[in-house]
Amino acid sequence: MKLLLAEDTRDLNRSVTVLFQMQGYDVDSAFDGEQALEFLKNDSYDCVVLDIMMPKVDGYGVLSEMRRRHISTPVLLLTAKAEIDDRVTGLDAGADDYLPKPFAAKELLARIRALTRRHQMDAFDELRVGNTVLDAGKYTLSAANSVRLSNKEFDLMALLMSNTDVALSTPYLLEHVWKHDENAQEDTVWLYISYLKRKLEAIRSACTITGSKGGSFQLKEAEQ
């Protein structure tokens, strides 16, 4: 699996590159946006990690150019900017996820795994965790039985199934599933989590969703 890392802080670039390589990834490292675009012109990647504040061309510029070229590779933004407006700008430009600095290596790797799994789902049209399958073509969730999901239920379940190694906070779910829906709030997330819990029980899934209202949620396989 091949990654492109674009980060102008050289020490951070080197340490993250080594981290990725230790996990078995093939990595190309760029130190500015112009160099990142040159890599993208000549090769294809499974995921692109972009710092926003880079010389020559910033992360937003690289991202916009990628999407203009119809490059659908997942993009994770690394940014010291943690304000809501900056995150929204990145997501609107076509980013798939963001991670504010400073970040833990474990979380960065989990986000990369989630994005590459999600991208693979686009190709294979399903996600599987244990005995439970999410079908992107039919919008169904299946185990011993099968149920159909609404659009938001599907998006929420896809996010949970793509991130089984990390608990996702209520604000994170609001931003990634409901995006700019001003009517969505903490109660909305809990309502849909409750829907999915009941549907997992109905299909006799070996998976369960852990977490409480207003907190973080994670899809887990029941212990054998």
Protein Blocks (a to p, Z undefined) as FASTA:
>chain_A
ZZddddfblklmmmmmmmmmmnopacdddfbfklmmmmmmmpccfbdcddfbdghiafkl
mmmmmmmnopabdcddddfblbfklmmmmmmnopabdcdddddfklmmmmmmmmmmmmmm
mmnopacehjbccdfklopacffbccdddfklmmmmmmmmmmmmbccdfklmmmmmnmma
mkbcfklmmmmmmmmmmmmmmnopabdceddehiacddddddZZ
